Amino acid sequence: MRRYRRTLVAAALMATLVSGTAGWASGTAQQPVTGPPPGTADWRHDASLGRALPDPETATPAQVARFFGTLSAEQQRDLAERHPGVVGNLDGAPVQLRYRANALAISKDPRYQRLATGGGRQIIAFDPRGRGTVAEVYGDLLTARHVSVVVPGSDIDAKTYDRSKDPYGTPAGMATSLRTATNGRTAVVAWAGYTTPVGVGLDAATGELAEAGAARLARFTGGLSAVGAKAPALFCHSYGSVVCGLAASEVAARDIVVLGSPGMRADSVGALRTDARVWAAKDPSDWISKVPNVEFLGLGHGADPAGKDFGARRVPARTAHGHTGYFAPGTDSLRAFAAIATGGDVR
C-alpha cells in the first residue's frame, strides 16, 4: 500500500511537471513520421528491370541487400537517380549509393540546402516530411573496426541535429566528439532518424514518439548488418534512451549506453531482453534527476537506468556538467564512451 501511495504521489508530480507549472518548457504535440519513404508509389510501379523492386515497407534489410547484389553498378545508379527519396532511405542498400541518392534528394529541396554534400558529407538517411529526419556518417562504415550510433533526445530534427549552439547536446556534436576521442578508430552515425519531442511536455513524458523511433532504429541497425558493417554501440541521450529501451530486443547492437536518461520503459536490464552490454551515465548536476522515475497511466518512463537496482554497468560522469555535457572533451564520461565504442571496458 505504501509503495502504491508513493507511485501515486510520483505520478501526480510527473503530471505537474509536464503541465509546465513547475517551470518546464511547454511542448508542442508531434506526429511521428512513419511508413515508407517519399517516392514509394513511383518506386512500386517501376518496371524498368522487368521484375518487382523490393517493397520499402515490407522487404527486410537483408532482402534489400540481396536485391542490390544482383544489379550492375549502372543499374544501381539508375535507380538512385530515378528514386532518390527511396534509395537514400532504403536500409540494406549499398552505403555509397545511399549517400549519392540523398545528395540528389537534398539538392531538390530548397529547405535543406545546408545539408548539401558537396563538402564530402555522408548523409545515409534523409526524409523531409514533418520537421525532417536525417542521419550522417563520420568515417567509413564498411572498413571501420568499430561503429557507433548516437540517438538524440528532444528538440532534434534535420535543421537542428548539427546546430552550433550547445554542440554536445546534438547528435552531430556528440558523434564528432566521440570519433575524435577514439582517434578515428570508430565510424560514428549521428542518427536523427525519428520524430523527437519538442520541449519537455506531454510528448516527452509518453512513449508514442519513442515507439515509432524504436522501429526505425531497429530497421536502421538491421541495414548496417545487411551491408557488412560491424554491430554498433548505441549512445542514447535523454529521450533517445527511451527509444533505445523500446528497441533493445530488436536492434543489432553490441552495446547500449544511456546518458541523462529519464528511463528506458523497463524495470531492469533483464527486462530489456538484449544480449548487448547495457551502460548508464548520469552526472550529479543533470536536471534529469528531478524527473520522477515512474511509469503510470502512460506517463513517465520507469526505473532509473543509472540506479543501482537496474543492473546497468555504470559509466563515470563526475566531471560532466549538466544535461548535455557528457561528450564534452576532457570529461571522464567521454573517456569511458571512447573505451566502450572501441570494444573495451570501463574500470
C-alpha positions in Angstrom: 0.0 0.0 0.0 2.8 2.4 0.9 4.5 1.7 -2.5 1.2 2.4 -4.3 0.9 5.7 -2.5 4.4 6.6 -3.5 3.6 5.8 -7.1 0.5 8.0 -7.0 2.5 10.9 -5.5 5.2 10.5 -8.1 2.6 10.3 -10.9 1.0 13.5 -9.6 4.4 15.2 -9.6 5.0 14.0 -13.1 1.7 15.4 -14.3 2.5 18.7 -12.6 5.9 18.9 -14.2 4.6 18.0 -17.7 1.9 20.7 -17.4 4.6 23.3 -17.1 3.6 24.6 -13.6 7.0 23.6 -12.2 8.9 25.6 -14.7 9.3 23.0 -17.5 9.0 24.1 -21.1 5.7 23.5 -22.7 5.9 21.0 -25.5 4.1 21.0 -28.9 2.4 17.8 -29.9 4.2 16.0 -32.7 3.0 13.4 -35.2 5.7 10.7 -35.7 7.0 10.2 -39.3 6.1 6.6 -40.1 5.6 4.4 -43.2 7.7 4.1 -46.3 9.8 7.0 -47.6 8.7 9.7 -50.1 8.5 8.4 -53.7 7.5 4.9 -52.7 4.4 4.9 -55.0 6.6 5.6 -58.1 9.1 3.0 -57.0 6.5 0.3 -56.7 5.3 1.0 -60.2 8.8 1.0 -61.7 9.1 -2.0 -64.2 12.4 -0.9 -65.8 14.2 -4.1 -64.6 11.4 -6.4 -65.7 10.8 -7.5 -62.1 9.3 -6.0 -58.9 11.6 -3.8 -56.8 11.8 -4.7 -53.1 8.9 -3.0 -51.2 10.3 -0.3 -48.9 7.6 -1.1 -46.4 7.8 -4.9 -46.2 11.2 -6.1 -47.5 13.8 -6.7 -44.8 17.2 -5.1 -45.0 18.7 -8.5 -45.8 16.3 -8.9 -48.7 17.1 -5.4 -49.9 20.9 -6.1 -49.8 20.4 -9.3 -51.8 18.4 -7.5 -54.4 21.0 -4.8 -54.9 23.7 -7.5 -55.1 22.1 -8.8 -58.3 22.4 -5.4 -60.0 25.2 -3.9 -62.0 26.7 -0.6 -60.9 24.9 1.2 -63.7 21.5 -0.3 -62.7 22.1 0.8 -59.1 23.0 4.3 -60.1 19.9 4.5 -62.4 17.6 3.5 -59.6 19.2 6.1 -57.3 18.8 8.8 -59.8 15.1 8.0 -60.6 14.1 7.3 -57.0 16.5 9.2 -54.6 14.0 9.5 -51.8 13.5 5.7 -51.7 17.1 4.6 -52.3 18.5 7.1 -49.8 16.4 5.7 -47.0 16.4 2.0 -48.0 18.1 0.1 -45.2 20.2 -2.6 -46.8 21.0 -0.7 -49.9 24.7 -0.1 -50.6 26.1 2.7 -48.4 27.8 4.8 -51.1 24.6 4.5 -53.2 22.6 5.9 -50.3 25.0 8.8 -50.0 24.6 9.6 -53.7 20.8 9.3 -53.6 20.5 11.6 -50.6 22.7 14.2 -52.2 20.3 14.2 -55.1 17.2 14.4 -52.8 18.7 17.3 -50.8 19.7 19.2 -54.0 16.0 19.2 -55.0 14.7 20.5 -51.6 15.5 24.2 -51.0 14.7 23.9 -47.3 17.7 21.7 -46.7 20.4 23.1 -48.9 22.7 23.4 -45.9 22.9 19.6 -45.9 24.3 19.6 -49.5 27.1 17.0 -49.7 29.4 18.9 -51.9 31.8 19.2 -48.9 32.0 15.4 -48.6 29.1 14.9 -46.2 27.9 11.4 -46.0 24.1 11.5 -45.5 22.8 8.0 -45.1 19.2 8.9 -44.4 17.1 12.0 -45.3 13.4 12.4 -45.1 11.9 15.9 -45.5 8.5 15.1 -44.1 7.4 16.8 -40.9 10.3 18.6 -39.3 12.7 16.4 -41.3 14.8 13.4 -40.2 18.5 12.8 -41.2 21.4 10.6 -40.4 25.1 11.5 -41.1 28.1 9.2 -41.1 31.5 10.2 -39.9 34.2 7.8 -41.0 34.0 4.7 -43.2 31.2 2.4 -42.1 32.4 -0.5 -44.2 36.1 -0.6 -43.2 35.8 0.7 -39.6 36.6 -2.0 -36.9 34.1 -0.3 -34.7 30.8 1.5 -35.3 28.7 3.7 -33.0 25.3 5.3 -33.4 24.2 8.4 -31.5 20.5 8.5 -30.7 19.4 12.0 -29.5 16.6 13.3 -27.4 14.1 16.2 -27.6 14.3 19.2 -30.0 16.4 17.5 -32.7 15.5 17.3 -36.3 17.1 17.8 -39.8 17.6 21.5 -39.1 19.0 21.3 -35.6 20.9 18.0 -35.4 24.2 19.8 -36.1 23.5 23.2 -34.7 26.5 25.1 -33.4 24.7 26.2 -30.2 25.2 23.6 -27.4 27.0 21.2 -29.7 27.4 18.4 -27.3 23.7 18.3 -27.0 23.3 17.5 -30.7 23.9 14.1 -32.4 26.4 15.6 -34.8 28.4 17.2 -31.9 28.3 14.0 -29.9 29.4 11.9 -32.9 32.3 14.1 -33.9 33.5 14.4 -30.3 33.3 10.6 -29.8 35.2 9.9 -33.1 37.9 12.4 -32.1 38.2 10.7 -28.6 38.7 7.3 -30.3 41.4 8.9 -32.5 39.3 8.0 -35.6 39.2 4.3 -34.7 35.4 4.2 -35.0 32.9 5.3 -37.5 30.0 7.2 -35.9 26.5 7.8 -37.1 24.6 10.9 -35.9 21.1 9.4 -36.2 18.4 12.0 -36.1 16.2 9.4 -37.7 12.9 9.8 -35.7 10.4 12.5 -34.8 11.6 13.8 -31.4 9.5 15.7 -28.8 9.6 19.5 -28.8 10.2 20.9 -25.4 9.5 18.9 -22.3 5.8 18.4 -22.5 3.4 15.5 -22.9 5.3 14.0 -25.8 8.4 13.8 -23.8 6.6 12.1 -20.9 4.9 9.5 -23.0 6.1 6.7 -25.3 4.4 7.3 -28.6 7.2 9.0 -30.4 9.7 6.6 -28.9 7.8 3.6 -30.1 7.9 4.9 -33.7 11.5 5.8 -33.3 12.4 2.3 -31.9 11.0 0.6 -35.0 13.1 2.9 -37.3 16.2 2.4 -35.2 15.9 -1.4 -35.3 15.5 -1.3 -39.0 18.5 1.1 -39.4 20.8 -1.2 -37.4 19.5 -4.1 -39.4 20.5 -2.3 -42.5 24.0 -1.8 -41.2 24.3 -5.5 -40.6 23.0 -6.3 -44.0 25.8 -4.3 -45.8 28.5 -5.8 -43.6 29.1 -3.0 -41.0 30.1 -4.0 -37.5 27.4 -4.3 -34.8 27.3 -0.8 -33.3 27.4 0.6 -29.9 24.4 2.8 -29.3 24.8 6.1 -27.4 21.3 7.2 -26.4 20.8 10.6 -24.8 17.8 11.7 -22.8 14.5 10.8 -24.6 16.7 8.8 -27.0 17.3 6.3 -24.2 13.5 5.7 -24.2 13.8 4.9 -27.9 16.8 2.6 -27.2 15.0 0.9 -24.4 12.0 0.0 -26.5 14.2 -1.1 -29.4 16.7 -3.1 -27.2 15.3 -6.5 -28.0 15.3 -5.8 -31.8 18.4 -3.7 -32.5 21.6 -5.3 -33.8 23.8 -3.7 -31.2 26.9 -4.7 -29.3 26.5 -2.1 -26.5 23.6 0.2 -25.4 24.8 3.3 -23.5 22.2 5.6 -22.0 23.1 9.1 -20.6 20.9 11.6 -18.9 18.1 9.0 -19.1 14.5 9.6 -17.8 14.0 5.8 -18.0 14.0 3.0 -20.6 10.4 1.8 -20.1 11.9 -1.3 -18.3 12.4 -2.2 -14.7 15.9 -3.7 -15.2 18.5 -4.8 -17.7 16.9 -8.2 -17.9 13.6 -6.7 -18.9 15.2 -5.2 -21.9 15.7 -8.7 -23.4 19.0 -7.9 -25.1 22.4 -9.6 -25.3 24.1 -6.2 -25.6 26.1 -4.8 -22.7 24.0 -2.0 -21.1 25.6 1.1 -19.6 24.3 4.1 -17.9 25.7 7.6 -17.1 24.2 10.4 -15.0 26.2 13.4 -13.8 25.4 15.0 -10.4 24.3 18.3 -12.0 21.9 16.8 -14.6 18.4 18.2 -14.2 17.0 14.8 -15.4 17.4 13.6 -11.8 14.4 15.7 -10.9 12.2 13.6 -13.2 10.2 11.0 -11.2 11.2 7.5 -12.3 7.8 6.1 -12.6 5.5 4.8 -15.4 1.8 5.3 -14.5 -1.1 5.5 -16.9 1.2 6.1 -19.8 3.2 8.9 -18.1 6.9 8.5 -17.3 9.5 6.1 -18.4 10.1 3.8 -15.4 13.1 2.9 -13.4 16.4 5.0 -13.5 18.9 3.0 -15.6 21.7 4.7 -13.5 20.1 3.3 -10.3 21.9 0.5 -8.5 18.9 -1.9 -8.8 18.5 -1.5 -12.6 21.6 -3.6 -13.3 23.4 -1.5 -15.9 27.1 -1.0 -15.9 28.0 2.4 -14.5 29.8 5.0 -16.6 31.7 7.6 -14.6 30.4 11.1 -15.1 31.8 13.1 -12.2 33.4 15.7 -14.4 30.5 16.1 -16.9 28.3 19.1 -16.4 24.6 19.5 -16.9 22.3 17.5 -19.2 24.3 18.0 -22.4 27.9 17.8 -21.1 28.6 14.1 -21.3 30.5 14.3 -24.6 32.5 17.4 -23.7 36.2 17.0 -24.3 38.2 16.2 -21.2 35.3 14.6 -19.3 35.6 11.2 -17.6 32.3 10.2 -19.3 33.8 10.9 -22.8 36.9 8.8 -22.0 34.6 6.0 -20.9 32.5 6.3 -24.0 35.6 6.1 -26.2 36.6 2.9 -24.4 33.2 1.4 -24.9 33.0 2.5 -28.6 36.2 0.7 -29.3 35.1 -2.6 -27.7 36.8 -2.1 -24.3 35.6 -2.0 -20.8 35.3 0.8 -18.2 37.1 0.5 -14.8 
